[in-house]
């Protein structure tokens, strides 16, 4: 089952990210996909702030993985747009998925075969002007609970 969230501006995107950040735990995996320029990195930056990462968080497009220390857990921010599935396997990305932090993967569908079965998939698409539509698809009990919580509190439909 997919849940929807509509953002009218960047502030709405940040609000959703903060809500999700309040639910994360060690070993959480968020798989981000979407249109070019839809806001994957912006969403990632807001998640990072939500878990207490200080300083600049930018896209790891050319470094593939950036690690940040949050106030309660680390963030493993990945951008797999420029690598193949084989390269991703060789980098050992899957080791991060079961680590002590939150793993957030931009362009995650490119390495879907490596992703853990339990995860939150978020697809962001343009909705006209500055609007964005977020489709959240939880896999696993923890992520189902996240989405149920967000829906109960009026964040998702």
C-alpha positions as CSV (number, residue, x, y, z in Angstrom):
1,X,0.0,0.0,0.0
2,X,1.3,3.4,-0.9
3,X,0.7,6.6,1.0
4,X,0.6,10.1,-0.4
5,X,1.9,13.5,0.7
6,X,1.5,16.7,-1.2
7,X,4.1,19.4,-0.7
8,X,3.3,22.9,-2.0
9,X,6.8,24.2,-1.3
10,X,10.2,23.4,0.2
11,X,8.9,24.1,3.7
12,X,6.3,21.3,3.3
13,X,9.1,19.0,2.1
14,X,11.1,19.8,5.1
15,X,8.1,19.3,7.4
16,X,7.6,15.8,6.1
17,X,11.3,15.0,6.4
18,X,11.3,16.2,10.0
19,X,8.3,14.0,10.8
20,X,10.0,10.9,9.3
21,X,13.3,11.8,11.1
22,X,11.4,11.7,14.4
23,X,10.6,8.0,13.7
24,X,14.0,6.7,12.6
25,X,16.0,4.1,14.5
26,X,19.4,2.5,14.0
27,X,19.3,0.3,10.9
28,X,16.6,2.3,9.1
29,X,16.7,2.4,5.3
30,X,15.0,5.0,3.2
31,X,15.1,4.4,-0.5
32,X,14.6,7.6,-2.5
33,X,13.7,7.9,-6.2
34,X,12.0,10.5,-8.3
35,X,12.2,12.8,-11.2
36,X,15.3,14.8,-11.8
37,X,15.2,17.9,-9.7
38,X,12.2,16.7,-7.7
39,X,13.9,17.3,-4.4
40,X,15.6,14.1,-3.4
41,X,18.7,15.9,-2.1
42,X,16.6,18.7,-0.4
43,X,14.6,16.0,1.3
44,X,17.8,14.2,2.4
45,X,19.2,17.5,3.8
46,X,16.0,18.0,5.9
47,X,16.2,14.4,7.2
48,X,19.8,15.0,8.2
49,X,18.8,18.1,10.1
50,X,16.0,16.1,11.7
51,X,18.4,13.6,13.2
52,X,20.7,16.3,14.4
53,X,23.4,16.4,11.7
54,X,25.1,19.8,11.8
55,X,26.8,21.6,9.0
56,X,26.4,21.2,5.2
57,X,24.8,18.1,3.8
58,X,25.2,17.9,0.0
59,X,24.6,15.3,-2.6
60,X,27.2,12.5,-2.7
61,X,26.8,12.2,-6.5
62,X,30.6,11.8,-7.1
63,X,31.7,10.3,-3.8
64,X,28.8,7.8,-3.7
65,X,28.6,7.7,0.1
66,X,28.9,10.4,2.7
67,X,28.8,9.7,6.4
68,X,27.5,12.3,8.9
69,X,27.3,12.1,12.6
70,X,23.8,13.0,14.0
71,X,23.0,13.7,17.6
72,X,21.6,10.2,18.2
73,X,22.8,8.1,15.2
74,X,24.9,8.5,12.0
75,X,23.5,9.1,8.6
76,X,24.8,7.2,5.6
77,X,23.8,9.3,2.6
78,X,24.3,7.5,-0.7
79,X,23.7,8.6,-4.3
80,X,24.0,5.6,-6.7
81,X,23.0,7.4,-9.9
82,X,26.5,7.0,-11.4
83,X,27.3,3.4,-10.5
84,X,26.3,0.0,-11.8
85,X,24.8,-2.7,-9.7
86,X,28.1,-4.6,-9.8
87,X,30.0,-1.5,-8.6
88,X,27.5,-1.1,-5.8
89,X,28.0,-4.7,-4.7
90,X,31.8,-4.2,-4.8
91,X,31.5,-1.1,-2.6
92,X,29.7,-3.1,0.0
93,X,26.8,-0.8,0.3
94,X,24.7,-3.5,1.9
95,X,26.9,-3.4,5.0
96,X,25.5,0.1,5.7
97,X,21.9,-1.2,5.5
98,X,22.4,-3.2,8.7
99,X,24.6,-0.7,10.5
100,X,24.1,1.6,13.5
101,X,22.7,4.5,11.5
102,X,20.1,5.7,9.0
103,X,20.9,4.8,5.4
104,X,19.3,7.1,2.9
105,X,19.8,6.1,-0.8
106,X,19.1,8.5,-3.7
107,X,18.2,6.7,-6.9
108,X,17.7,3.5,-4.9
109,X,15.8,1.7,-7.7
110,X,19.1,1.3,-9.5
111,X,20.3,-1.0,-6.8
112,X,17.0,-2.5,-5.8
113,X,18.4,-6.0,-5.8
114,X,20.8,-5.0,-2.9
115,X,18.2,-3.3,-0.7
116,X,17.0,-5.0,2.4
117,X,13.5,-6.3,2.3
118,X,12.4,-4.0,5.1
119,X,12.6,-0.4,4.0
120,X,10.7,2.8,3.3
121,X,10.5,3.6,-0.4
122,X,9.8,7.3,-1.3
123,X,9.1,8.4,-4.8
124,X,9.1,12.2,-5.4
125,X,7.5,13.6,-8.5
126,X,6.8,17.1,-9.8
127,X,3.3,18.3,-9.2
128,X,3.4,21.5,-11.1
129,X,5.0,24.8,-10.1
130,X,6.8,24.2,-6.8
131,X,4.4,21.3,-5.8
132,X,5.7,17.8,-5.2
133,X,3.9,14.6,-4.7
134,X,5.5,12.0,-2.3
135,X,4.5,8.4,-2.6
136,X,5.6,6.4,0.4
137,X,5.6,2.6,0.2
138,X,6.6,0.8,3.4
139,X,7.9,-2.7,3.5
140,X,8.2,-4.4,6.9
141,X,6.4,-3.8,10.2
142,X,8.5,-0.9,11.4
143,X,7.9,1.1,8.2
144,X,4.2,0.2,8.1
145,X,4.0,1.6,11.7
146,X,5.8,4.8,10.6
147,X,3.3,5.4,7.8
148,X,0.3,4.5,10.0
149,X,1.6,7.0,12.6
150,X,2.0,9.7,9.9
151,X,-1.4,9.0,8.5
152,X,-3.1,9.1,12.0
153,X,-1.4,12.5,12.5
154,X,-2.7,13.9,9.3
155,X,0.5,13.8,7.3
156,X,-0.4,11.1,4.8
157,X,-3.4,10.0,2.9
